[in-house]
């Protein structure tokens, strides 16, 4: 079963809690940098930005197919999520796209929504881009995510 939640209006209209729960560099070469940048935590998930900087020009409309069921071509960039739930079952999570700008052929800045089911214990975001030889997985720090949303949920070991 795939979990899909549309981008909630609060993530679009209101600032979340800024936190480094998803920081990752997917690519860093002389010609290409792909990294997550700002990250905001909300009760239902995480909003984050993906920054792409490239020396060779990129046709962002052709290469990126975010929010589309099929990639535009076999080598285009694909971004996917997975949530591991209590009990150990893993399920795909469809990322929402709610902003982006391929303002030049050398820079793209996109904003994504990663919905997290309430019983998530581990989450990952995977980026594959065969044309550019990029394949990487970023871990979401679910512990920090939960702590920020509910500080009482994490017990202080000194008090136990």
VOBA-1610 file (N, C-alpha, C; in pm, whole numbers, padded with zeros to 5 digits, always signed):
BEGIN
Unk+00084-00118+00000Unk+00000+00000+00000Unk+00088+00125+00000Unk+00058+00221-00083Unk+00131+00346-00090Unk+00055+00452-00013Unk+00126+00522+00076Unk+00065+00633+00149Unk+00083+00758+00067Unk-00025+00827+00039Unk-00016+00954-00031Unk-00105+01054+00040Unk-00043+01160+00078Unk-00118+01269+00138Unk-00083+01395+00062Unk-00183+01469+00020Unk-00155+01593-00048Unk-00086+01688+00048Unk-00019+01785-00008Unk+00050+01883+00073Unk-00054+01959+00155Unk-00043+01955+00289Unk-00142+02025+00371Unk-00128+02176+00359Unk-00239+02245+00376Unk-00236+02391+00362Unk-00143+02455+00464Unk-00128+02396+00583Unk-00040+02458+00683Unk+00104+02459+00635Unk+00147+02356+00562Unk+00285+02353+00513Unk+00308+02457+00404Unk+00201+02494+00337Unk+00212+02596+00233Unk+00203+02735+00293Unk+00111+02752+00390Unk+00079+02885+00442Unk+00151+02924+00570Unk+00197+02829+00648Unk+00254+02860+00778Unk+00393+02799+00791Unk+00484+02868+00862Unk+00616+02811+00881Unk+00610+02695+00981Unk+00687+02594+00955Unk+00699+02483+01049Unk+00816+02509+01142Unk+00857+02405+01211Unk+00974+02415+01299Unk+01097+02380+01215Unk+01189+02475+01202Unk+01312+02450+01127Unk+01397+02350+01204Unk+01440+02245+01136Unk+01518+02142+01204Unk+01599+02063+01101Unk+01717+02016+01142Unk+01801+01938+01049Unk+01765+01790+01049Unk+01638+01758+01028Unk+01596+01618+01031Unk+01622+01547+00899Unk+01645+01624+00793Unk+01675+01566+00662Unk+01781+01652+00596Unk+01907+01616+00619Unk+02018+01688+00557Unk+02100+01585+00482Unk+02115+01606+00352Unk+02190+01507+00274Unk+02241+01568+00145Unk+02361+01528+00107Unk+02417+01565-00022Unk+02411+01440-00109Unk+02329+01445-00212Unk+02314+01331-00303Unk+02426+01326-00406Unk+02476+01443-00446Unk+02584+01449-00544Unk+02669+01571-00516Unk+02800+01555-00532Unk+02892+01667-00517Unk+03014+01638-00602Unk+03011+01690-00725Unk+03123+01674-00817Unk+03162+01812-00867Unk+03257+01818-00957Unk+03295+01946-01015Unk+03186+02006-01103Unk+03094+01920-01150Unk+02989+01967-01241Unk+02849+01967-01182Unk+02828+01898-01069Unk+02692+01881-01019Unk+02688+01877-00866Unk+02593+01950-00810Unk+02564+01944-00666Unk+02414+01925-00651Unk+02375+01823-00574Unk+02234+01801-00541Unk+02228+01778-00391Unk+02152+01861-00321Unk+02147+01850-00174Unk+02012+01897-00123Unk+01972+01842-00009Unk+01856+01896+00060Unk+01904+02021+00132Unk+01817+02120+00140Unk+01853+02243+00211Unk+01757+02261+00327Unk+01681+02367+00329Unk+01594+02392+00444Unk+01496+02278+00467Unk+01464+02256+00593Unk+01373+02150+00631Unk+01284+02202+00744Unk+01153+02180+00731Unk+01058+02224+00833Unk+00973+02105+00875Unk+00952+02094+01005Unk+00877+01983+01063Unk+00733+02029+01092Unk+00637+01943+01057Unk+00495+01965+01084Unk+00439+01837+01145Unk+00324+01842+01211Unk+00268+01720+01271Unk+00250+01604+01172Unk+00219+01632+01046Unk+00195+01523+00951Unk+00312+01485+00864Unk+00424+01558+00876Unk+00537+01526+00790Unk+00641+01636+00787Unk+00723+01632+00682Unk+00837+01721+00670Unk+00833+01790+00534Unk+00856+01920+00532Unk+00873+01995+00409Unk+01023+02019+00393Unk+01076+01995+00273Unk+01219+02019+00252Unk+01242+02069+00110Unk+01357+02131+00091Unk+01396+02180-00040Unk+01506+02092-00097Unk+01503+02076-00227Unk+01608+02005-00299Unk+01670+02105-00395Unk+01799+02129-00378Unk+01871+02225-00461Unk+01958+02148-00561Unk+01950+02186-00688Unk+02030+02125-00794Unk+02110+02237-00860Unk+02242+02224-00859Unk+02332+02318-00926Unk+02414+02239-01026Unk+02422+02286-01150Unk+02491+02212-01253Unk+02568+02305-01346Unk+02693+02268-01378Unk+02767+02344-01479Unk+02709+02321-01617Unk+02689+02193-01659Unk+02623+02175-01789Unk+02476+02213-01776Unk+02417+02272-01879Unk+02276+02309-01871Unk+02186+02187-01859Unk+02078+02204-01784Unk+01978+02098-01764Unk+01843+02150-01811Unk+01771+02067-01883Unk+01634+02098-01920Unk+01546+02044-01808Unk+01519+02127-01707Unk+01447+02081-01589Unk+01308+02026-01623Unk+01240+02086-01719Unk+01107+02038-01756Unk+01113+01896-01813Unk+01221+01863-01880Unk+01236+01730-01940Unk+01290+01628-01840Unk+01385+01669-01758Unk+01454+01576-01668Unk+01378+01546-01540Unk+01298+01640-01492Unk+01232+01622-01364Unk+01084+01596-01387Unk+01034+01489-01328Unk+00894+01452-01347Unk+00825+01438-01212Unk+00853+01528-01120Unk+00796+01518-00987Unk+00644+01525-00994Unk+00580+01437-00919Unk+00436+01436-00914Unk+00370+01368-01033Unk+00449+01312-01122Unk+00396+01242-01238Unk+00421+01093-01217Unk+00321+01010-01246Unk+00333+00867-01220Unk+00453+00803-01287Unk+00479+00836-01411Unk+00592+00778-01481Unk+00697+00885-01507Unk+00820+00841-01504Unk+00927+00934-01540Unk+00913+00973-01688Unk+00967+01087-01721Unk+00957+01134-01859Unk+01039+01047-01954Unk+01154+01001-01909Unk+01234+00907-01987Unk+01315+00823-01889Unk+01374+00717-01936Unk+01438+00619-01849Unk+01550+00678-01764Unk+01613+00784-01806Unk+01724+00840-01730Unk+01689+00961-01646Unk+01561+00999-01641Unk+01524+01120-01568Unk+01533+01102-01417Unk+01536+01213-01347Unk+01548+01212-01202Unk+01421+01158-01137Unk+01438+01073-01038Unk+01325+01015-00965Unk+01351+01031-00816Unk+01253+01078-00743Unk+01263+01098-00599Unk+01149+01021-00534Unk+01182+00935-00437Unk+01080+00854-00372Unk+01105+00846-00223Unk+01003+00808-00148Unk+01014+00797-00003Unk+00968+00662+00046Unk+01020+00623+00163Unk+00980+00499+00229Unk+00967+00526+00378Unk+00863+00472+00437Unk+00844+00480+00583Unk+00845+00338+00639Unk+00923+00317+00744Unk+00921+00191+00816Unk+00837+00213+00941Unk+00736+00130+00958Unk+00641+00148+01067Unk+00677+00058+01186Unk+00616+00089+01302Unk+00631-00001+01417Unk+00589-00139+01372Unk+00662-00238+01412Unk+00633-00374+01367Unk+00723-00415+01251Unk+00793-00318+01190Unk+00891-00349+01089Unk+00847-00344+00945Unk+00718-00324+00918Unk+00676-00320+00778Unk+00718-00187+00715Unk+00766-00195+00591Unk+00806-00076+00517Unk+00704-00051+00407Unk+00674+00075+00383Unk+00580+00108+00277Unk+00626+00233+00204Unk+00597+00238+00073Unk+00633+00357-00003Unk+00549+00476+00039Unk+00609+00593+00032Unk+00540+00718+00062Unk+00557+00808-00060Unk+00448+00855-00115Unk+00454+00943-00232Unk+00478+01086-00184Unk+00585+01144-00234Unk+00617+01281-00197Unk+00528+01378-00272Unk+00489+01484-00205Unk+00413+01590-00269Unk+00507+01700-00313Unk+00474+01766-00421Unk+00554+01878-00471Unk+00470+02003-00456Unk+00524+02104-00388Unk+00446+02226-00376Unk+00529+02350-00397Unk+00616+02341-00489Unk+00693+02459-00525Unk+00819+02416-00595Unk+00864+02502-00680Unk+00987+02471-00748Unk+01017+02573-00853Unk+01144+02579-00883Unk+01186+02678-00980Unk+01311+02626-01049Unk+01298+02595-01175Unk+01414+02569-01257Unk+01443+02700-01328Unk+01483+02801-01247Unk+01489+02938-01297Unk+01594+02958-01406Unk+01698+02879-01404Unk+01796+02883-01512Unk+01823+02740-01552Unk+01902+02722-01654Unk+01936+02585-01694Unk+02049+02529-01609Unk+02094+02606-01508Unk+02204+02563-01421Unk+02163+02550-01274Unk+02040+02591-01243Unk+01996+02589-01102Unk+01849+02553-01093Unk+01819+02460-01004Unk+01681+02426-00975Unk+01663+02418-00824Unk+01554+02471-00775Unk+01525+02471-00631Unk+01379+02427-00617Unk+01358+02307-00558Unk+01226+02248-00552Unk+01187+02221-00407Unk+01058+02236-00375Unk+01010+02213-00239Unk+00918+02091-00239Unk+00943+02002-00143Unk+00870+01876-00135Unk+00805+01858+00002Unk+00703+01775+00001Unk+00633+01735+00123Unk+00651+01584+00140Unk+00707+01542+00253Unk+00724+01401+00286Unk+00627+01368+00399Unk+00510+01308+00366Unk+00415+01273+00472Unk+00469+01155+00552Unk+00454+01161+00683Unk+00498+01052+00769Unk+00380+00998+00848Unk+00346+00871+00830Unk+00240+00811+00911Unk+00276+00821+01059Unk+00175+00825+01145Unk+00197+00844+01289Unk+00289+00739+01351Unk+00288+00617+01299Unk+00367+00510+01360Unk+00500+00486+01287Unk+00551+00590+01219Unk+00680+00580+01151Unk+00793+00574+01253Unk+00883+00479+01235Unk+01002+00471+01321Unk+01129+00500+01242Unk+01119+00491+01109Unk+01234+00519+01022Unk+01179+00565+00888Unk+01245+00664+00828Unk+01201+00711+00696Unk+01324+00743+00612Unk+01307+00726+00481Unk+01415+00751+00387Unk+01362+00821+00264Unk+01450+00899+00202Unk+01421+00961+00073Unk+01531+00912-00021Unk+01491+00859-00136Unk+01587+00808-00233Unk+01580+00891-00360Unk+01697+00931-00410Unk+01706+01005-00534Unk+01789+00923-00633Unk+01731+00896-00749Unk+01805+00830-00856Unk+01794+00917-00981Unk+01906+00928-01049Unk+01912+01004-01173Unk+02015+00936-01263Unk+01974+00831-01331Unk+02069+00751-01410Unk+02151+00832-01511Unk+02089+00930-01576Unk+02161+01009-01676Unk+02283+01077-01615Unk+02270+01120-01490Unk+02380+01191-01422Unk+02459+01100-01328Unk+02428+00971-01329Unk+02495+00871-01244Unk+02484+00905-01095Unk+02363+00939-01054Unk+02336+00971-00913Unk+02237+00868-00860Unk+02271+00811-00746Unk+02182+00716-00677Unk+02217+00724-00529Unk+02130+00783-00450Unk+02158+00799-00308Unk+02033+00796-00224Unk+02053+00763-00097Unk+01942+00755-00002Unk+01974+00840+00120Unk+01878+00920+00162Unk+01892+01004+00281Unk+01801+00950+00390Unk+01851+00945+00512Unk+01773+00902+00628Unk+01708+01024+00692Unk+01585+01008+00736Unk+01517+01112+00813Unk+01538+01080+00960Unk+01580+01178+01038Unk+01599+01157+01181Unk+01462+01167+01250Unk+01394+01054+01257Unk+01258+01050+01311Unk+01258+01085+01460Unk+01367+01053+01532Unk+01375+01084+01675Unk+01366+01236+01696Unk+01443+01313+01620Unk+01437+01460+01633Unk+01301+01510+01589Unk+01247+01452+01482Unk+01114+01489+01434Unk+01011+01476+01546Unk+01008+01362+01613Unk+00912+01338+01722Unk+00940+01429+01842Unk+01066+01449+01876Unk+01103+01534+01989Unk+01055+01677+01969Unk+01071+01729+01848Unk+01029+01866+01821Unk+00877+01882+01830Unk+00805+01781+01786Unk+00659+01791+01787Unk+00600+01764+01925Unk+00664+01678+02003Unk+00613+01643+02135Unk+00730+01615+02230Unk+00787+01720+02291Unk+00903+01701+02378Unk+00877+01604+02493Unk+00753+01591+02537Unk+00720+01501+02648Unk+00727+01355+02607Unk+00725+01329+02475Unk+00724+01190+02428Unk+00860+01122+02445Unk+00963+01202+02465Unk+01097+01146+02482Unk+01132+01156+02629Unk+01152+01043+02692Unk+01180+01040+02836Unk+01323+01082+02862Unk+01343+01155+02970Unk+01475+01194+03016Unk+01533+01079+03095Unk+01648+01019+03049Unk+01703+00904+03119Unk+01747+00937+03261Unk+01774+01062+03292Unk+01815+01101+03428Unk+01699+01093+03525Unk+01573+01104+03476Unk+01457+01101+03563Unk+01408+00959+03589Unk+01442+00866+03503Unk+01390+00729+03517Unk+01446+00657+03635
//
